[in-house]
């Protein structure tokens, strides 16, 4: 008895694409998307390597911290939206992580500003929150889950880094962190729903996330804590 071919849903159809067409789905839709992806990876990787530097670890540990921080959030996003895990199909993300680890390893710790880790993390947060939401939208994820995927992409790498370093997670600090990622991701989703072109929507959303996180780093801005 012949078997009836199963109908592929949107996610399964994406899995069936060849690598070149996969790249077109989430890299070719806007010139800014690949740059946000690479920037987020590099900056988060640098923050992971700086965490290892603060702990006086070995080069292997530098590379591990850089890799897990650089690709951790994107890995979680891809698993949740049913996309091929990005660094398993392209060598560039891991190469960037290892390169950032080497850069930090080869430079004296004293040349890095005191808040370098927070600023690298903050810029990476803005880039990855926008890229994560944009990629989720490109894969057919509805607006609200797509915005949440932006937050996951932006925050999970830092969470993994802090767990490995044995320090309180950055998301538990009082200043704005997840809120900045959520605002940037939600802004992108909202602007795209209103019909704005992808490149300006991403640029504006990135600026929002960076301004919020930068203000939180500079002035310790935060939401009111529970007092009852």
N, C-alpha and C positions, 0 to 999 in steps of 0.2 A: 504494500500500500504506500503510495508516494506521500512524502511529508510535505505539508503546506509551509512554504517559507514564512518565517515570523516577520511581522512588520517592525522595522526599526523605528524607535522613537527618536526624538531629537538628540539625546545624549548618545544613544547607541550608534546613530548615524555619524556623529562626530567621531566616535571611536573608529569607525570604519574608514575614515578618510586617511589618505596617505600623508606623510609628514609635511610635504609642501602645502597641501590644502589645509592641514591643521594649523600651520603657521599663519595662513591667510585669515583664518577665523578670528584669532585673537591678537595677532601682531600687525596684520595688514589693514585692519579696519581704520586705523588712525596712525599718522606718523609719530604721534607722541607716546603711544602705548609701549613700544619696545624700549624707549628711553626711560620711561617711568619704571619699567620692570628692571632694567639694568641698574638704574640709580638706586632703587630700593634695595636690590640685592647687595650692591657694593657698600652702601652706607650701613645696612644692618650687619654685614660681615665685618666691617671695621669696628662697629660697636662690640661685637663678640670678641674680636681679637684684643681690643682694649680691655675688656673684662679679664681676659686671660693675662694680659700684661700687668694689671693691677694685682693679680694673684701670683706673679712671678712664675708662670708655668713654662713648659717646654714648647718648642716649635710645633710638635705634633698636637699638643693641646690647643695652641693658637689656631691651627688649621681646623680642628674639630669644632671649637667654639665659633669660628667664623662661618663654617659651613652650616652648622645647625641653626645659627641665628639668621644667616642670609637666606636660606631656603625653607626654614621651618614653617613660616606662615603660609607661603605659597603652596607648600606640600599639603597642608591641612585643607586649604581652599580647593585645590584640584581634586582631592579625594572626596570632598563633600559635594562638589558640583558634577562629579562624574567625568572629569577631564583627565587626559593623560598627564601624569605628574611631570611638570615642565622640565625639571633638570634630568629626568631619565631619558629624554629625547633630544636634548641639546647639551653640549659640553660647556657652553659659555658660562652659565650661572655658577657651576662649581669651580671653573677656572678663575672666575672673578673672586669668589670667596677665598680661594687659596692664595691668589695674588695679594688681596688685601691683608691676609694673615702675614705674608712675607714682608709687606711694606711696614706694618706695625712692628713686627719682630726686629727689623733691621734699623729702626729708628729709636733713639733714646726716649725713655718714657717722659723725661722732663720737658721735651719739646711740645708735647701734646697739652693743650689747654686743660684746665681742671675740669671743665664741663664738656670736654670733647665727646665722651661717650654719650652724654645726654643729647648733644646736638646732632651727632651722627644718627642716633636713634630717632630723634624728632623729625629730621628731614626724611629719613627712610620711612617713618610712620606716615607722613603726608603723601609720599609717592606711592607707597604700597596700598594705602587705603583707597586711593583713586584707581590704581591699576586693578586691584582685586575686585572692586565693584564693577569696573568696566569689563573685565574678563567674564565675570559672572553674567552680566547682561548679554555679552556676545554669545554665550553658551545657552541663551534662552531662559535664564533664571529670572523669576518675577522680581519686581523692583525691591520689595522689602527684604527678601532673602539675599538679593544681590548686594544691598547695602550692608547687611550683616557679614557677607563674605568679604567686603572691604575691611571691616573691623577685624575679622579673623586673620586676614592676610597681614594686616599692619601690626597686630599685637602678639601673635603666637610666637614669632621668632624671639622677641624680647622676653617672653615668659619662659621659653625653653632655656635661654641664656642665663636668666636669673636663677632658675632651678638648678642648673648645672653648677653655677657659681656659689650656690648656697646662700644667696642673699635674698632679702624680701623682694618680692616681685614688683617691678616698676608699676604695674597696674594697680597696686595697693597703696601707692603713694597718694597724698591728698591732692596734688596738683593735677590739672587736666591732662589726660592721656587717652583713655578709651573714648572720652567725649570728643576730643579733637579728631580722632579717626572716624567716629560715627558722623560727625558734622560734615567732614569732607566727603565721605562715601554717600551720605544722604543727599548732599548738594549735587553730586554728580548724577545720581539717579533722578533727582527732581528736574535738573536742567535738561537731561536727555528726554525725560517724559514730556517736557514742554517744547521739545523740538529743536533745542540748540545743537549745533554741530559738535561732534565729539571732541575735537582738539581744543576749542575755547572752553567747553564745559570742563574738561580735565584740567586745563590750566587754572581756571578760576577755583575749582575745588581743591587743587593742590595748594594754591595760595591760602585758602581758608584754613586747611589743616595745618600748614606751616606757621601761619600767624598765631593760631590758637595754641599750638604746642610751644612755639617760641616764647609767647607771652607767659605761658605757664612756667617755663624754665627760668625766664628772666625775673618774673615778679611773683613766682610761686602761686599763681592763680589756681583756684580750685572750686569745686562745687561745695555747698554747705554739707556738713556731715550730720549724721543722725544724732540727735541730742536728747531724745525722750527716754 
